[in-house]
Amino acid sequence: MSEKLALNIAGEITLSQNPGASLKKWREIFAISQTDLANHLHVTPSTISDYEANRRKSPGISVIKRFVHAICELDKQKGGWVSKKLQAEEKKSDIYDIIEFPEPINGIEFAKRIDGKIVSGEDILKKIQLYGYTVVDSLRAILELPVDEFSNLFGTTTQRAAVFTNLTMGRSPMVAIRVLKLKPSIVVFHNLADIDKLAIKIGEVERIPIITTVLPIDELKKKMAEPK
């Protein structure tokens, strides 16, 4: 992992209003269990649990530094896949923009924040925890994005919402999602009043809730950056 990326993770945890939730988010993004992390840091799993639940006082710089180094090292032992994905995300694309949340957000809360209308999958939405979202220019992605780069849309985890802009019916992005191995947890159609019935059907088959919003993208990003 690059030093810049490690500093970004450490900085987010340090500045978070809920550092325990931020610690948990990054541990889960790196797919590391509390037990494995505890063993690497030579502490008990309950210590990790206490930090994540904010039962201990906010971790200091030295604790956060050890935590970041630990998840990087454990990821490296597994091939460094997550670190590579994170570093790839540092290269911004004007076709899509990847945003990570400071802490996980429930699917229903996400819909409320973006003034969203739930089109389908409300029962599934209640069970979803999101770690971020990706805003995608649908038309440009289809015309310009190489096939092998589509997986980059999901960032470090598929537990995110894909917000599609520049749409006419909503069918194309859902057809693309249907054939991809990696799929978002939620799909958001931006400024789309008349949704293609096939798009809705694909969402139901894939068990991916669909939401619509007319909230301007800049305002949407601003709302998502606000603490709970």
C-alpha positions as CSV (number, residue, x, y, z in Angstrom):
1,M,0.0,0.0,0.0
2,S,1.2,3.5,-0.8
3,E,2.1,5.9,2.1
4,K,-0.5,8.3,0.8
5,L,-3.3,5.7,1.0
6,A,-2.3,4.7,4.5
7,L,-2.3,8.3,5.6
8,N,-5.8,8.8,4.1
9,I,-7.2,5.8,6.0
10,A,-5.5,6.9,9.3
11,G,-6.8,10.5,8.7
12,E,-10.4,9.4,8.1
13,I,-10.4,7.3,11.4
14,T,-8.8,10.1,13.3
15,L,-11.2,12.8,12.1
16,S,-14.3,10.6,12.3
17,Q,-17.0,11.5,14.7
18,N,-17.4,7.7,15.3
19,P,-13.9,6.3,15.2
20,G,-15.1,2.9,16.3
21,A,-17.4,2.5,13.3
22,S,-14.6,3.8,11.0
23,L,-12.2,1.2,12.4
24,K,-14.8,-1.5,11.8
25,K,-15.5,-0.3,8.3
26,W,-11.9,-0.6,7.2
27,R,-11.4,-3.9,8.9
28,E,-14.4,-5.3,7.0
29,I,-13.3,-3.7,3.7
30,F,-10.0,-5.6,4.1
31,A,-12.0,-8.7,5.0
32,I,-10.1,-9.3,8.2
33,S,-11.7,-10.9,11.2
34,Q,-11.5,-9.5,14.7
35,T,-9.6,-12.6,15.8
36,D,-7.0,-12.4,13.0
37,L,-6.4,-8.7,13.6
38,A,-6.2,-9.2,17.4
39,N,-3.6,-12.0,16.9
40,H,-1.5,-9.8,14.6
41,L,-1.6,-6.9,17.1
42,H,-1.1,-9.3,20.1
43,V,-4.3,-8.2,21.9
44,T,-7.5,-10.0,22.6
45,P,-10.5,-10.0,20.2
46,S,-12.5,-8.3,22.9
47,T,-10.1,-5.3,22.7
48,I,-10.8,-4.9,19.0
49,S,-14.5,-5.3,19.7
50,D,-14.4,-2.6,22.4
51,Y,-12.7,-0.1,20.1
52,E,-15.2,-0.7,17.3
53,A,-18.1,-0.4,19.7
54,N,-16.6,2.8,21.3
55,R,-16.5,1.1,24.7
56,R,-13.0,2.3,25.0
57,K,-11.9,5.9,24.7
58,S,-11.1,7.1,21.2
59,P,-7.9,5.4,19.9
60,G,-4.9,7.6,19.8
61,I,-2.5,8.1,16.9
62,S,-0.3,5.2,18.0
63,V,-3.2,2.8,18.1
64,I,-4.5,4.0,14.7
65,K,-1.0,3.7,13.2
66,R,-0.7,0.1,14.4
67,F,-4.2,-0.7,13.1
68,V,-3.5,0.6,9.6
69,H,-0.1,-1.1,9.4
70,A,-1.8,-4.4,10.6
71,I,-4.5,-4.4,8.0
72,C,-2.0,-3.5,5.3
73,E,0.3,-6.4,6.3
74,L,-2.5,-8.9,6.6
75,D,-3.8,-7.9,3.2
76,K,-0.3,-8.2,1.8
77,Q,-0.2,-11.8,3.1
78,K,-3.3,-12.5,1.1
79,G,-2.0,-11.1,-2.1
80,G,-2.6,-7.4,-1.5
81,W,-5.8,-7.4,-3.6
82,V,-7.6,-4.7,-1.5
83,S,-4.6,-2.4,-1.4
84,K,-4.2,-2.6,-5.1
85,K,-7.9,-1.8,-5.6
86,L,-7.6,1.2,-3.3
87,Q,-4.6,2.5,-5.1
88,A,-6.3,2.1,-8.4
89,E,-9.1,4.3,-7.2
90,E,-6.7,7.1,-6.6
91,K,-6.6,7.6,-10.3
92,K,-9.8,9.5,-10.9
93,S,-11.9,9.0,-14.0
94,D,-14.2,11.6,-15.5
95,I,-16.6,8.8,-16.4
96,Y,-17.2,7.7,-12.8
97,D,-16.5,9.0,-9.3
98,I,-16.0,6.7,-6.3
99,I,-17.0,8.0,-2.9
100,E,-16.5,6.1,0.4
101,F,-18.6,6.8,3.5
102,P,-16.9,7.7,6.8
103,E,-19.0,4.9,8.3
104,P,-21.5,2.4,7.0
105,I,-25.0,3.6,6.2
106,N,-28.2,1.5,6.1
107,G,-30.0,1.2,2.7
108,I,-33.1,2.9,4.0
109,E,-31.1,5.8,5.5
110,F,-29.3,6.1,2.2
111,A,-32.6,6.4,0.3
112,K,-33.7,9.1,2.8
113,R,-30.5,11.1,2.4
114,I,-30.7,11.4,-1.3
115,D,-34.5,12.1,-1.2
116,G,-34.9,8.8,-3.1
117,K,-38.1,7.1,-4.2
118,I,-37.9,3.3,-3.7
119,V,-38.9,1.6,-7.0
120,S,-38.3,-2.0,-6.0
121,G,-36.7,-4.1,-3.3
122,E,-37.6,-2.2,-0.2
123,D,-37.6,-5.4,1.9
124,I,-34.0,-6.0,0.8
125,L,-33.0,-2.4,1.2
126,K,-33.6,-2.6,5.0
127,K,-31.0,-5.3,5.4
128,I,-28.2,-3.6,3.3
129,Q,-25.2,-1.8,4.8
130,L,-23.4,0.5,2.4
131,Y,-19.8,1.5,2.6
132,G,-19.9,4.0,-0.3
133,Y,-21.3,4.8,-3.7
134,T,-20.2,5.3,-7.3
135,V,-21.6,8.0,-9.6
136,V,-21.4,6.7,-13.2
137,D,-22.1,8.6,-16.5
138,S,-24.1,5.7,-17.9
139,L,-23.8,6.7,-21.6
140,R,-20.1,7.4,-21.5
141,A,-19.4,4.2,-19.5
142,I,-21.1,2.1,-22.2
143,L,-19.4,3.9,-25.1
144,E,-15.9,4.6,-23.7
145,L,-15.1,2.4,-20.7
146,P,-13.0,-0.8,-21.4
147,V,-14.7,-4.0,-20.3
148,D,-11.9,-4.9,-18.0
149,E,-12.3,-1.6,-16.1
150,F,-16.0,-2.1,-15.2
151,S,-15.0,-3.8,-12.0
152,N,-13.3,-0.6,-10.9
153,L,-16.7,1.0,-10.6
154,F,-17.3,-0.9,-7.3
155,G,-14.2,0.3,-5.5
156,T,-13.0,-1.8,-2.6
157,T,-16.4,-3.5,-2.0
158,T,-19.6,-4.2,-3.8
159,Q,-21.5,-3.1,-0.7
160,R,-22.1,0.2,-2.4
161,A,-24.7,2.0,-4.5
162,A,-24.2,2.6,-8.2
163,V,-25.7,6.0,-9.1
164,F,-26.3,6.1,-12.9
165,T,-26.6,9.5,-14.6
166,N,-27.2,10.5,-18.2
167,L,-30.0,7.9,-18.7
168,T,-32.9,7.4,-21.1
169,M,-34.6,4.3,-19.9
170,G,-32.4,2.5,-17.4
171,R,-32.2,-0.7,-19.3
172,S,-28.5,-0.5,-20.4
173,P,-26.9,-0.3,-17.0
174,M,-29.1,-3.1,-15.6
175,V,-28.3,-5.4,-18.6
176,A,-24.6,-4.7,-17.9
177,I,-25.1,-5.5,-14.2
178,R,-26.9,-8.7,-15.1
179,V,-23.8,-10.0,-16.9
180,L,-21.1,-8.8,-14.5
181,K,-19.8,-11.0,-11.8
182,L,-19.4,-8.1,-9.4
183,K,-22.7,-6.3,-8.7
184,P,-23.6,-3.2,-6.6
185,S,-25.9,-3.6,-3.6
186,I,-28.2,-0.8,-4.7
187,V,-28.9,0.9,-8.1
188,V,-29.9,4.6,-8.2
189,F,-31.3,6.1,-11.4
190,H,-30.7,9.9,-11.5
191,N,-33.3,12.1,-13.1
192,L,-35.2,9.2,-14.7
193,A,-39.0,9.4,-14.5
194,D,-40.0,6.6,-16.8
195,I,-38.0,3.4,-16.0
196,D,-37.9,0.5,-18.4
197,K,-39.9,-2.5,-17.1
198,L,-37.0,-4.9,-18.1
199,A,-34.6,-2.8,-15.9
200,I,-37.0,-3.3,-12.9
201,K,-37.3,-7.0,-13.6
202,I,-33.6,-7.4,-13.7
203,G,-33.3,-5.7,-10.4
204,E,-35.9,-8.1,-8.9
205,V,-34.1,-11.2,-10.4
206,E,-30.7,-10.0,-9.1
207,R,-32.2,-8.9,-5.8
208,I,-30.8,-5.4,-6.2
209,P,-33.1,-2.6,-5.0
210,I,-33.7,0.3,-7.4
211,I,-34.1,3.9,-6.2
212,T,-34.7,7.1,-8.2
213,T,-33.7,10.6,-7.2
214,V,-33.8,14.1,-8.8
215,L,-31.4,15.5,-6.3
216,P,-28.6,17.4,-8.0
217,I,-25.4,15.3,-7.9
218,D,-23.4,18.0,-6.1
219,E,-26.0,18.2,-3.4
220,L,-26.2,14.4,-3.2
221,K,-22.5,14.3,-2.6
222,K,-22.8,17.0,0.0
223,K,-25.5,15.1,1.9
224,M,-23.5,11.9,1.8
225,A,-20.5,13.7,3.4
226,E,-22.6,14.8,6.4
227,P,-22.3,12.8,9.6
228,K,-25.3,10.8,10.8
